[in-house]
Amino acid sequence: MADHWVQTSHQAGHKHLRNWVGRWNCFKHVATYTAVTALVVALVWAVLGLAITPVGFVLGQVVSAVTHYWADRRFTLARLAAISGNAGFYRLGAPRDGHDDNPNLGTGAYVLDQSWHWLWLFVAALLTAVVGGA
């Protein structure tokens, strides 16, 4: 929900720009994303009566937000893909330069983006669960 439904089309189409417009749109996306994840975690915390501390809650949200922003600037994740030998996979399914053919969500960039987010959501959940607990 938070990553796709709450993000506006404008944010999605501009958050990767390497200027203040890109940074601002990525910030707005991550702010709404974090608001949704914080709400869901708070609801689960309250309904299930979990032993989560405020410090763990905030730390988990900060880790999720910072890593989400980093990846959603796109050039950062593209650079990581290149360093790790995955540049070809990152470009898989992307339209060819100078053409509007083949635009789709099934790209290597999207898969690497989502796997990055899932990894850091796991880390954030772990931190939320264990930091500050008695």
Helices and strands as residue ranges (DSSP letters): H 9-14, H 20-48, H 54-72, H 75-83, H 87-91, H 108-130
